[in-house]
């Protein structure tokens, strides 16, 4: 399910939303490496609670597409590359995009609510955990028909949450907020009635 065997062209064709999001993140990351301009992009888009409180609300969205370093973006985009395609295939392009974007947004909103005013963060982790949350909802609905999905997804979620506590400089609220948001969206999207309705179209 999560083993990718497509070549580059097939991957883009079969999973256009995942491919577009990865490309967008990489482009933004490369732009942030450009002297002077890069710093302006980075600091104009990062999530800063005090600035959000002052009305710069767009930061809860733009911060999702900004990363603090090579390994930061590598980890998040590799997770998206690996786990995004199957969810895009199951849920469809628009539903997958809403899971990704809304999970990231609410992860940053949770950060704004529960962290102190001087807290600042960047990264797509909330969106990535939103994907895991959507899979958890799928596990809930398919627990009797697809037990192998539970065996794969639940350890990943548990390990991810443990690492959230153990790793320094990790935005716990973005991870948990994204996870919960993705789970709730997954419960709405993947209910048996909705799945049946999709297939009848």
Order of alpha helices (4+ residues) and beta strands (2+ residues): alpha-alpha-alpha-beta-alpha-alpha-alpha-alpha-beta-alpha-alpha-alpha-alpha
